[in-house]
Amino acid sequence: MLFLALKNLVQEKTRLLISVGGVAFSVLLIMSIQGLYQGWSNKIGEYIRTVPADYWITQTGATDMFHTPSVLPLTVGERIATVDGVAAAKPFSGRRVAFEHNGRDINLYVIADDTENNVGAPARVVEGKPVPGKGEIIIDRVVARSENLRIGDSIPLAGRTLKVAGYSEGGYILSFSFAFTTKEDAESILQLPGATNFFLVTVKAGSNAGDVAERIEADPAVDAITKDRFVENNTNIVRDTFLPIILVLLLIGIAVGMTVIGLTIFTSTIEKAREYGVLKAIGVTNLQLYAVVVEQAITAAVLGYLLGAGLALAVSAAAGSYVPEFITEIRWWDAGWIFAVTVAMAVVSSLLPVRRLARIDPAEVFRS
């Protein structure tokens, strides 16, 4: 039956192209939007997730890095380091700084790369120097590409001029991105003499993290926020405003894509009514006819899926090259469920007209 289904499928090249092409472009639409949704879901907060800390210690009332100010004296860190169960309390300094480039305002969240305490390093440096030197800065590659900032270019920040020394990844969040400079340059830019913005606390092995947090918060001037909660606080604004829009587009894309797949396979099956009538005339049973129809639909779905998935990967790569903000991530899991839905829709669409085909009178076929 499979050979017969394949022969019937390729008998008319134009119809085959329409069937496979309809499935392919539907898969392209769904996979591209799903990749965009997944890419942004994972990218926002990526840098903060890489920061080695069990707790972020903030000024009382501060909940994130961007909307509520947090300034703590360095002496607070010295006290926290003596709290029972605390393995280390390291200062983390950073704040948003804007500068103008080619007539546009660019927002960076400048972080002090404190090599002495091993705090504030980029998540990944993909080009240039892995550690900034004096008078240098490492910026996110997305911003570098979208704003045409090259390694060696100089940018003005808070009355200073810093040279771009490298590109990092994982630090782009829509309207701003993380940038990294030396502790000395950061202190000059951030203007925090004898103070820092946060302390990163790691808990000793075997200690109860909740009890350690309570002991730290015995000081009314500070709050202890778990790493997961701090990531959530910093990404909520993007998740609540940007990702729901992509999710709606994804749902619309799935609905449109599945409809196109269904109509394509349904129409292709109906158009072959004469061929199926001939098969019945030569003795093919209804069960065998169903098998031919389903196998034909699955074949068209698989071919269309492979073509659509290949196009989705190519389009995502090309779009990312020309539009750096187009951040996609196509996971094997997503490719799997899109494949399953594509095949299932093709099978259902082929079975819908199959009862009509089963009632075909071979004599009517030959008389027509």
N, C-alpha and C positions, 0 to 999 in steps of 0.2 A: 504493500500500500504506500510506503514511503516513496518508492521510486515513482509510482504513479502520481503522487502528490507533487513531487519535484518536477516531473515532466509537464504536468498540467500548469504549474506555476510559471515555468520559463517559456511556455509555449508562445505567449504574447509578451514581447519585451516591454512595450509601453505600459501595459497593465502592471507588469512586475515592478517597473521603476516607480509608478505611482504608489503602489502598495508599500514598497520598501521605503520610498522617499517620505510618504506620509508618517510612517512610524519613526523614521530617523529624525525628522524635524521636531516631532513631538518629544522624543527622548532628549534631543538637544535643548529644547526649551526647559523641560523639567530639571535636567541634570545641571544646567547652567545656573538656574535660580537657586536650586538646592545647594550647589557649591558655593554660591555667594552668601547664602544664609549661614552655612556651616563655617565658611571662612571668617566671617565677621564674628560669629558666636565664639570662635576659638581665639581670634586675634585680640579682641578687646580684653584687657586685663592680663594679656600674656606676660608682659614684663613684670607686673606686680606679683604674678604667681611664681616667677623664678627667684624672687628675693628670698634669701634664706632667713626665715623668721617664723617663730611659733605665734608671737604676738607683736602687733604694732602698738607702741605706746605713744599716745597723742595727748595734746593739751585737752583738758576737760571740755567736752562739748564738740570737739572736732571729730568728724566721722570719716573723712576721706582726704585726698591730697589736693583737691581742686576747689571745693566750694566753702570749706570751713577752715580758717587759718589755725595753724598749730605752731607755736614757738615755745621751746623748752630750754631752760638753762642746762649747760653740760653737767652741772652738779647733780641734776636729777638722775642722769645716767649713772653717776657714781653711787648714788643711794640705791638705785634699782639693782645694780650689780651685787649688792650685799644682801639682797632679799633671798631668803632660803628657797632653794629650788631653781634659781636663775643661773644658767650656765654662762651667759654673756648678754650684755646690753650695749649695742653699738649705735652710734649716732648716724642718722640718715638725713641728709640735707637736700632740699630741692624746692623749687617754686617755678611758676609760670613766668616767662619773660617773652616779650614781643619785640620783633625788629622788622624793618622794612627792607624788602628785596624786590627789585624790578617793579616798584610801585605797588607792591602788595604787602599786607601785614602777615607775618608768619609767627605763629605761637609755638614756643618750645617750652617744655618743662625741663629745666636745667637741673641735673643731678650731680652732686659731688662724687666723683669716682675716687673713693678713699682706699688707696691700695694698702695703706698701713693696717687698716681694720678689715680689709677685704669686703667692703661694702660699696654699693653704688655702681658696680660694673655693668656694662650692657649685657643683655641676655645672649646675643650673638653678634659678633662683628664679622661681616661678610666681605668687606673690602677695606683696605688701608690699614692703619695702625690699630692693634688690638687695645692699646692703652693710650689715652691722650697725654701729650706732654704739655709743658708750660705754654700757654697761649694757644692751645689747640682744643678742638671740640669734635666729638663724634656724634653724627646726626642719623636719624632713621632714613633708610634707603627710599622709602615711599616719598617722604618729603623732598629728599635730594632729587629724585627723578621728576616729581611733579613741579618743583620750583626751579629746576635746572641749576642745582647747587652741586658743583664738582669738588672733588678732593683738591685742596690747595686754594680754594676760594676763601675769601675773608668775609666774615659777617659781624656787624656791630651789635653788641649786647651790653646794655646797662653802662654805656660809656667806655666799653672796652672793645677791642677788635680781636676776634679769635679766628684761627685758620681751621677749615674743615680738614680733619686728619683721617677720617674713616666713616664707613657706613655701617649701621647696625640694623637688626631686624627685631620685630616683636614689640616695638614701642610706638606704634601709630594708632591713635584713637581719634578719628574724624577731624576735629577742629584743632588738634595739637598733637605733638609727638614728644617723646622723651629724647633728651640730648645729654651728653656726658662730657664733663671737663674735669680738670684736676681739682683736688680739694682746695688748693690755694686760690685758683681762679674762681671757683664756685663761691668761696667765702667773700671775695671781692664783689662778685655779681649779686649774690643773695643778701649781702650785708647782714650777717648774723654773728657778730663778735661775741664769743663766749656762749653761743647758743646753737641749737639745731632745730629741725622741724619735728623729727620723730626719733624714737629709739627702737631698734630691732632686738627683740628679746627671744632667746632660745632657752628652752626649759631643760634642766638636767634629766638624763635618762632615769626612769623610775619615779620621778616626781609627778604629782598630780597637777596637771596644767591648770585646772580650774582653781585649785587652792593657791597656786603661785600667782594667778591673776588677781585673786582677792587680796593677797598680801601687797601686791604692787599698787592696787587701787585704794589701799589704806591712805595713800597720799591723795587728798581731794583735788590736787592740781592736775592729775593725770587720769586717763582712761586706758584700759588694756583691751585691745580689739583683736580677736583671733584673725589669723591670716585669711581664712576663707571668707569671713565676714568683711574684712577690709577690702578684699578683691570685689566682693559683691557691691559694697558701698561705692566703689570707684567706677563700676561698670553699669550701675543701674540706670543712669541717665541715658546711656546709649541703648541698653537693652529695652528700656521702656519707650523710647522714641523712634529709634532707627530700625531695630530688628523686627518689630511688629509690622512695619511697612513691607519689609522683604517677605515676611511670613505670609501676608495677604497675597502678595504677588506670586509666591510659591503655590499657594492653594489654588489661585486662579490658573496658574500655569499647569498644575496637575489636572484640573478639570478640563481645560482646553485640550491639553495633550491627550488625555484619555478619550475625549470625544472624537478627536481627529483619528486616533488609532481605531476606535470602534467603527466609525463611519467608513474608513478606508477598507478595513477587513470585511465589513458587512457588504459594502458595495461590490468589492472584488468577488465575494462569494456568490452574490445574486447574479452578477454578470456572467457567471460560468454555468448558469442553469442548463443551457443546451448541452454542454459537455457532460454534466452529471446525468442528464437524461440518456445520453448515449451509453454511459457506463451501466445504467440500470438495464438498458436494452440488451446488453451483452451478458447480463447475469450477475452484476454486482449487487449484493444485498444492501439494505438500508444501513446496517451496522458498519459494513465496509465503506459505504459512502460517507458516513459520519467520520470514520477514521481518516479518509482522504481529506475531507474538509478541514478537520482539526490539524492534521499534520501540515497542510498547506498554510494555514493561518500561523502556526507556530514557526514554520520556516521563514515566512515573511517577517514575523515579529523579531526573530533572532537576527536575521540579516539587517533589518532596520535598526535594531538596538545597537549592534556592533558599529554600524555606520554613524548613528547618532552619538554614541559614546565617544567615538574617535573625533567627531566634529566638536563635541563639547570640550574635550581636552585641548584641542587645537585653538578653539575660540577663547577659552579661558586664558591660555598662555599668551595669545596675541593681544587680548584685551588688557591683560596685566602689564604687557610691555608698553602699550600706548596710553593706558589709563592706570597709573600706579595704585590709585585708590580702589580699583576693581580687584578685591582680594577674595580669591576662591580657594576652596579645599574640597576636592572630590574624594571621599573615602570609599574603601572597598565595600563597607556596609551600605552606603547610600547607592552605590552602583548595583549592589545585590537586590535591594528592595525595588529599585526602579526597573530592573530586569524582570523581577517576579510580577510586578504590576503590569508591565507591558505584555508579557506572555499571557497572563490571566485575562487581560482585557481582550486580547486577540482571540483567545479561545472562546470567551463568552460571546464576542461579536460574530464569530463564525457559527456558533450553535444557534443563535437567534433565528436565522433563516433556514436551518437545517430541516425543520419539520416541513417547511414548504417544499424543499428539494425532495424530501422523501415521498411527497405526494405527486411528484412529476410522472406523468404518463408518457412512457417512451414513444407510444404511437403519435402523441401530439407533437413531440419533438421532430419526428420524421416527416409528419405532414406539414410542419412549418418550414 
